[in-house]
């Protein structure tokens, strides 16, 4: 089971090995903590060896569990999705209305094993500042649920293997969906995690109606709670956008302290913070990442989130709806 951290406990401290590799520049500063708006900057999950300050920490993380066969196998499984060949764009372009295409891509996404799918217009400000804005007017965002029993073991290696399995499933679905669109004669490009290289997925997922940002810095989906992963397809295929869905996740987090108390390094802020000009939930990178690296993985906050437990989300949605009905004065 996940470790718990209460106010009486001392936060877990990072190992000397990780701190010896930690760069002088704070990851929070790179993320824009306390700053006015600017484009996002990459801070982790870039393996090119030069574009992030935390490259040495990243390589240490990858090398740390090199002899763990379960983790190595999960990484190989994820790598298989990268080998999926990108289809050529068909010379003949299939036509259709935005509504027709949106229905078709959602049907195809489910057939490619996505658990959630939504559409929004891609915003250039979701692009990292060291990468060009990618092609594609529309973002198709896909969600893939974790096995909750595996995630409950975090930070055990079972949780790591589960995360890698869902990244692999997400990557494969995005690539197959992109190929399906290209075979209709339209441009499409898959974006997969965790190394998306050029785009932020969470803002797009929120815009596409997949959920709300939670106190733990990840999303809350009304069907899968916080226990899921994302992938995305950018395309010029004419689509009909979905709308953000407000069901009470953000509001619930205002008073809930479950993830904050369970976080061993005490990385989860109790209140929203200013990050790149926006006041939102934020997790202290310089506390979270060392713990993640030292333990080969984490995900405790996702597992303990009340929304992640089976059968709970529907009750919470009804509870938040009743609360809003009481708080909003009748005309």
C-alpha positions as CSV (number, residue, x, y, z in Angstrom):
1,X,0.0,0.0,0.0
2,X,1.0,3.6,-0.4
3,X,2.9,5.3,2.4
4,X,1.1,8.0,4.3
5,X,2.4,11.4,5.5
6,X,0.6,13.4,8.2
7,X,1.4,16.7,9.6
8,X,3.1,14.9,12.5
9,X,5.5,13.1,10.1
10,X,8.6,14.6,8.8
11,X,8.7,14.9,5.0
12,X,10.8,12.3,3.2
13,X,14.2,13.8,2.3
14,X,15.9,13.1,-1.1
15,X,19.0,10.9,-1.2
16,X,22.5,12.3,-1.5
17,X,22.9,10.5,-4.8
18,X,20.0,12.5,-6.4
19,X,21.0,15.8,-4.8
20,X,24.5,15.4,-6.1
21,X,23.0,15.4,-9.6
22,X,20.4,18.1,-9.0
23,X,21.0,21.2,-11.1
24,X,21.4,24.7,-9.5
25,X,18.3,25.9,-11.2
26,X,15.0,25.1,-9.5
27,X,12.5,23.0,-11.4
28,X,9.8,25.2,-9.9
29,X,11.5,28.2,-11.5
30,X,11.6,26.4,-14.9
31,X,7.9,25.7,-14.5
32,X,7.2,29.4,-14.0
33,X,6.2,29.2,-10.3
34,X,5.2,32.7,-9.1
35,X,5.8,34.2,-12.5
36,X,3.6,36.0,-15.0
37,X,2.6,34.3,-18.2
38,X,5.2,32.8,-20.6
39,X,5.3,29.8,-22.8
40,X,6.0,26.5,-21.0
41,X,9.6,25.4,-20.6
42,X,10.7,21.7,-20.6
43,X,11.8,20.4,-17.2
44,X,11.9,16.6,-17.4
45,X,11.3,13.7,-19.8
46,X,13.6,14.9,-22.5
47,X,16.3,12.4,-23.3
48,X,18.3,14.4,-25.9
49,X,20.9,15.2,-23.3
50,X,20.9,19.0,-23.8
51,X,17.4,20.6,-23.7
52,X,16.7,20.2,-19.9
53,X,18.7,21.1,-16.8
54,X,17.7,17.8,-15.1
55,X,19.3,15.5,-17.8
56,X,21.7,13.9,-15.3
57,X,18.8,13.2,-12.9
58,X,16.8,11.7,-15.7
59,X,19.6,9.4,-16.9
60,X,20.2,8.3,-13.3
61,X,16.5,7.4,-13.0
62,X,16.7,5.3,-16.2
63,X,19.9,3.5,-15.0
64,X,18.7,2.9,-11.5
65,X,16.4,0.0,-12.3
66,X,18.3,-1.3,-15.3
67,X,18.5,-4.8,-13.7
68,X,14.8,-5.0,-12.8
69,X,13.3,-7.3,-15.4
70,X,9.7,-6.3,-14.8
71,X,10.4,-2.6,-15.3
72,X,12.7,-3.3,-18.3
73,X,10.1,-5.4,-19.9
74,X,7.5,-2.6,-19.4
75,X,9.8,-0.2,-21.1
76,X,10.4,-2.5,-24.0
77,X,6.6,-2.8,-24.4
78,X,6.3,1.0,-24.5
79,X,9.1,1.2,-27.1
80,X,7.2,-1.2,-29.4
81,X,4.6,1.5,-29.9
82,X,7.2,3.9,-31.1
83,X,8.0,1.4,-33.9
84,X,4.5,1.7,-35.4
85,X,5.0,3.0,-38.9
86,X,3.3,6.3,-39.9
87,X,1.0,5.9,-42.9
88,X,1.3,8.1,-45.9
89,X,-1.4,10.6,-46.4
90,X,-3.8,9.2,-49.0
91,X,-3.8,11.2,-52.3
92,X,-7.6,11.3,-52.3
93,X,-9.1,13.3,-49.5
94,X,-12.4,12.0,-48.0
95,X,-14.9,14.7,-47.3
96,X,-17.4,15.1,-44.5
97,X,-18.9,17.6,-42.0
98,X,-17.2,18.4,-38.7
99,X,-20.0,16.5,-36.9
100,X,-19.6,13.4,-39.0
101,X,-15.9,13.4,-38.6
102,X,-16.0,13.9,-34.9
103,X,-18.4,11.0,-34.5
104,X,-16.2,8.8,-36.8
105,X,-12.9,9.6,-34.9
106,X,-14.5,9.0,-31.5
107,X,-15.8,5.6,-32.7
108,X,-12.3,4.8,-34.2
109,X,-10.6,5.9,-31.0
110,X,-12.7,3.5,-28.9
111,X,-12.0,0.7,-31.4
112,X,-8.3,1.5,-30.8
113,X,-8.9,0.9,-27.1
114,X,-9.2,4.5,-25.8
115,X,-11.3,4.8,-22.7
116,X,-12.0,8.5,-23.1
117,X,-11.9,10.9,-26.1
118,X,-12.5,14.6,-26.6
119,X,-11.8,17.3,-29.2
120,X,-10.6,20.9,-28.9
121,X,-8.9,23.5,-31.0
122,X,-5.1,23.4,-30.4
123,X,-3.7,26.5,-28.8
124,X,-0.1,27.6,-29.7
125,X,0.5,28.5,-26.0
126,X,0.5,24.8,-25.2
127,X,3.8,24.4,-27.1
128,X,7.1,24.4,-25.3
129,X,9.2,27.5,-25.8
130,X,12.0,25.6,-27.5
131,X,9.9,23.9,-30.1
132,X,7.9,25.2,-33.1
133,X,4.1,25.2,-32.9
134,X,3.1,21.9,-34.4
135,X,0.8,21.5,-37.4
136,X,-2.8,20.7,-36.8
137,X,-5.8,22.9,-35.9
138,X,-7.5,20.3,-33.8
139,X,-6.4,18.2,-30.9
140,X,-8.0,14.8,-30.3
141,X,-7.2,13.9,-26.7
142,X,-7.4,10.2,-25.6
143,X,-7.6,8.9,-22.0
144,X,-6.5,5.4,-20.8
145,X,-7.5,4.1,-17.4
146,X,-5.1,2.4,-15.0
147,X,-5.8,-0.8,-13.2
148,X,-6.7,0.6,-9.8
149,X,-5.4,-2.5,-7.9
150,X,-2.0,-2.1,-9.5
151,X,-1.9,1.7,-8.8
152,X,-2.8,1.1,-5.2
153,X,0.7,-0.4,-4.7
154,X,2.5,2.8,-5.4
155,X,5.4,3.4,-5.1
156,X,5.9,-0.3,-5.7
157,X,7.2,-1.4,-9.1
158,X,3.8,-2.8,-9.9
159,X,2.6,0.8,-10.2
160,X,5.5,1.6,-12.4
161,X,4.8,-1.3,-14.7
162,X,1.1,-0.3,-14.8
163,X,1.9,3.3,-15.8
164,X,4.2,2.0,-18.6
165,X,1.5,-0.3,-19.8
166,X,-1.0,2.5,-20.1
167,X,1.6,4.8,-21.8
168,X,2.1,2.0,-24.3
169,X,-1.6,1.5,-24.9
170,X,-2.1,5.3,-25.2
171,X,0.8,5.6,-27.7
172,X,-0.4,2.7,-29.8
173,X,-4.0,4.1,-29.9
174,X,-2.8,7.6,-30.9
175,X,-0.6,6.2,-33.7
176,X,-3.3,4.0,-35.0
177,X,-5.8,6.8,-34.9
178,X,-3.4,9.2,-36.6
179,X,-2.8,6.6,-39.4
180,X,-6.6,6.1,-39.8
181,X,-7.0,9.9,-40.4
182,X,-4.0,10.0,-42.8
183,X,-5.5,7.1,-44.7
184,X,-8.6,9.3,-45.2
185,X,-6.4,11.9,-46.9
186,X,-5.9,14.3,-44.0
187,X,-2.9,15.3,-42.0
188,X,-2.6,13.8,-38.5
189,X,0.3,13.4,-36.0
190,X,0.3,11.3,-32.8
191,X,1.7,12.8,-29.6
192,X,2.6,10.2,-27.0
193,X,3.9,10.3,-23.4
194,X,5.7,10.7,-21.2
195,X,8.2,12.4,-23.6
196,X,5.8,14.5,-25.6
197,X,8.8,16.7,-26.6
198,X,6.8,19.7,-27.8
199,X,3.3,19.9,-26.4
200,X,1.4,20.0,-23.0
201,X,-1.4,17.5,-22.9
202,X,-3.2,18.4,-19.7
203,X,-4.5,21.8,-20.8
204,X,-5.7,20.3,-24.0
205,X,-7.4,17.4,-22.2
206,X,-9.2,19.9,-19.9
207,X,-10.3,22.0,-22.9
208,X,-11.5,18.8,-24.6
209,X,-13.8,17.9,-21.7
210,X,-11.8,15.0,-20.2
211,X,-11.7,16.4,-16.7
212,X,-10.6,19.0,-14.3
213,X,-7.2,19.7,-12.7
214,X,-6.8,18.3,-9.3
215,X,-4.8,19.4,-6.2
216,X,-2.2,16.7,-7.0
217,X,-1.4,18.4,-10.3
218,X,-3.0,15.7,-12.4
219,X,-6.4,15.5,-13.9
220,X,-9.6,14.2,-12.4
221,X,-11.9,12.4,-14.8
222,X,-15.5,11.7,-13.8
223,X,-15.2,8.1,-14.8
224,X,-11.7,7.1,-13.9
225,X,-10.8,9.6,-11.2
226,X,-7.1,10.5,-11.3
227,X,-5.9,7.1,-12.4
228,X,-5.4,7.4,-16.2
229,X,-2.9,8.5,-18.8
230,X,-3.2,10.6,-21.9
231,X,-2.1,10.7,-25.6
232,X,-3.1,13.1,-28.3
233,X,-3.5,13.4,-32.1
234,X,-3.1,16.7,-33.9
235,X,-5.0,17.0,-37.2
236,X,-6.3,19.3,-39.9
237,X,-9.4,17.0,-40.3
238,X,-12.5,19.3,-39.8
239,X,-13.9,18.5,-36.4
240,X,-16.5,19.7,-33.9
241,X,-15.0,20.7,-30.6
242,X,-16.2,19.5,-27.2
243,X,-16.5,21.8,-24.2
244,X,-14.7,21.7,-20.9
245,X,-16.8,19.8,-18.3
246,X,-17.2,21.1,-14.8
247,X,-18.5,18.4,-12.5
248,X,-17.0,19.4,-9.2
249,X,-13.5,18.0,-9.2
250,X,-11.7,21.3,-8.7
251,X,-14.2,22.4,-6.1
252,X,-13.9,19.2,-4.2
253,X,-10.1,19.6,-4.0
254,X,-10.5,23.0,-2.1
255,X,-11.3,21.1,1.1
256,X,-9.9,17.6,0.5
257,X,-6.5,17.0,1.9
258,X,-6.1,13.3,1.2
259,X,-3.4,13.5,-1.4
260,X,-1.5,16.2,0.4
261,X,-1.4,14.2,3.6
262,X,-0.4,11.0,1.8
263,X,2.5,12.7,-0.1
264,X,5.8,11.5,1.6
265,X,7.9,14.5,0.4
266,X,5.1,17.0,1.3
267,X,5.1,18.3,-2.3
268,X,1.4,19.1,-2.7
269,X,0.3,22.7,-2.0
270,X,-2.8,23.1,0.2
271,X,-3.9,26.1,-1.9
272,X,-3.6,27.2,-5.5
273,X,-0.5,28.9,-6.6
274,X,0.4,31.4,-9.3
275,X,2.2,29.5,-12.2
276,X,2.9,31.3,-15.5
277,X,0.3,33.9,-14.8
278,X,-2.5,31.4,-13.8
279,X,-3.7,30.6,-10.3
280,X,-4.0,26.8,-10.2
281,X,-3.2,23.6,-8.3
282,X,0.6,23.0,-8.3
283,X,2.9,20.3,-7.1
284,X,6.4,21.3,-5.9
285,X,8.7,19.9,-8.5
286,X,11.8,20.1,-6.3
287,X,10.2,17.9,-3.7
288,X,8.2,15.6,-5.9
289,X,10.8,14.5,-8.5
290,X,13.6,13.5,-6.1
291,X,11.2,11.2,-4.3
292,X,10.0,9.8,-7.6
293,X,13.5,9.1,-8.7
294,X,14.6,7.6,-5.4
295,X,11.7,5.2,-5.4
296,X,11.8,4.4,-9.2
297,X,8.3,5.7,-9.4
298,X,5.4,7.1,-7.5
299,X,1.7,7.8,-8.1
300,X,0.6,7.7,-4.5
301,X,-1.5,10.8,-4.9
302,X,-3.3,9.3,-7.9
303,X,-4.1,6.1,-6.0
304,X,-5.4,7.8,-2.8
305,X,-7.5,10.4,-4.6
306,X,-11.1,9.7,-3.5
307,X,-12.2,10.1,-7.2
308,X,-10.1,7.1,-8.2
309,X,-11.9,4.5,-6.1
310,X,-14.4,2.4,-8.1
311,X,-18.0,3.4,-7.6
312,X,-17.2,6.7,-5.8
313,X,-17.1,9.2,-8.6
314,X,-20.8,9.1,-9.3
315,X,-21.7,9.8,-5.7
316,X,-19.2,12.7,-5.5
317,X,-20.6,14.3,-8.6
318,X,-24.1,14.1,-7.1
319,X,-22.8,15.5,-3.9
320,X,-21.0,18.5,-5.6
321,X,-24.2,19.1,-7.7
322,X,-26.3,19.3,-4.5
323,X,-23.8,21.7,-2.9
324,X,-23.9,24.0,-5.9
325,X,-27.7,24.0,-5.9
326,X,-27.7,25.1,-2.3
327,X,-25.0,27.7,-2.7
328,X,-26.4,29.4,-5.9
329,X,-29.2,31.7,-4.8
330,X,-32.5,31.2,-6.7
331,X,-33.7,34.1,-8.9
